[in-house]
Amino acid sequence: PLGIAGFTSGLANVRPDLSLDIWRAASSADWNGLVERVSTILPFELMRTRDAGRFNVSVLKRALAWQGWDVGDVRTPCGDLDADTERELRDLLASGPVAAGGTAGVESTW
């Protein structure tokens, strides 16, 4: 029905398990599971697209830095996260995909 054979997302750098779950649902034609899993990452992905994608890289780099990865500074034209967006990202990552989207079967946490 959706015609999805694969996808790409910066989320794979932060949460490869969630990206793999999405790929598995798409490749096995589990459309209900796919919609359910994509809905759990949608707030994260939408945050990356704000302001014409200005925070695309910043969101990923901040999430990776909080995991202990030294990923360097954001280069222009991307910009650093403002305080409100950083707080929103921290809250989103703290709530995890189960709390954010109610996805059954995702056993990991942010």
C-alpha positions in Angstrom: 0.0 0.0 0.0 2.7 2.6 0.9 5.3 1.4 -1.6 8.2 1.8 0.8 11.2 -0.4 0.2 13.6 1.5 2.4 14.3 4.8 4.0 17.1 7.0 5.2 17.3 9.0 8.4 19.9 10.7 10.6 18.2 8.8 13.4 20.2 5.8 12.3 23.3 7.5 13.8 21.5 8.1 17.1 19.3 5.0 17.4 20.2 2.3 14.8 17.8 -0.1 16.5 14.8 2.1 15.8 15.9 2.6 12.2 16.4 -1.1 11.8 12.9 -1.7 13.2 11.5 0.7 10.6 13.4 -1.0 7.8 12.2 -4.5 9.0 8.6 -3.3 9.0 8.9 -1.8 5.5 10.7 -4.7 4.0 8.3 -7.3 5.4 5.2 -5.2 4.3 4.1 -4.8 7.9 2.3 -1.5 7.1 0.6 -1.2 10.5 3.9 -1.8 12.2 5.6 0.7 9.9 3.1 3.4 10.6 3.4 2.7 14.3 7.2 2.9 14.3 7.5 5.9 12.1 5.0 7.8 14.3 7.4 7.3 17.3 10.3 9.0 15.5 8.2 11.7 13.8 8.7 14.3 16.6 12.5 13.8 16.3 12.4 14.1 12.5 10.1 17.1 12.5 12.5 18.9 14.9 15.2 18.4 12.4 13.2 20.0 9.6 12.3 23.2 11.4 13.3 26.5 10.0 14.0 25.0 6.6 16.2 22.3 8.1 18.4 24.7 10.0 18.5 22.3 13.0 18.9 19.1 10.9 22.5 18.4 11.9 22.3 20.2 15.2 19.6 17.8 16.6 21.7 14.8 15.5 25.0 16.2 16.9 23.4 17.2 20.2 21.8 13.8 20.6 25.1 12.0 19.8 27.1 14.3 22.2 24.7 13.4 25.0 25.5 9.8 24.3 29.2 10.6 24.8 30.3 10.9 21.1 32.6 13.7 20.2 31.0 14.9 17.0 32.4 18.4 16.7 30.6 21.7 16.1 27.9 22.5 13.7 29.0 24.3 10.5 27.0 27.0 8.7 24.4 27.1 7.2 23.2 24.9 10.0 22.9 26.6 13.4 23.3 25.6 17.0 20.1 24.7 18.9 18.5 27.5 20.8 17.8 26.9 24.5 14.1 26.1 23.9 14.8 23.6 21.2 17.6 22.0 23.2 15.3 21.6 26.1 12.6 20.2 23.9 15.1 17.7 22.4 16.3 16.6 25.9 12.7 16.1 27.0 11.9 14.1 23.8 15.0 11.9 24.2 14.2 11.4 27.9 10.7 10.3 27.3 11.7 7.6 24.8 9.8 6.2 21.9 7.5 4.1 24.0 6.3 7.1 26.0 6.2 9.4 23.0 4.4 7.1 20.6 3.3 4.0 22.5 5.1 1.6 20.2 4.9 -2.0 21.3 7.8 -4.2 20.5 10.5 -1.5 20.7 12.6 -2.8 23.6 15.2 -0.1 23.8 15.1 3.4 25.3 16.6 6.7 24.2 
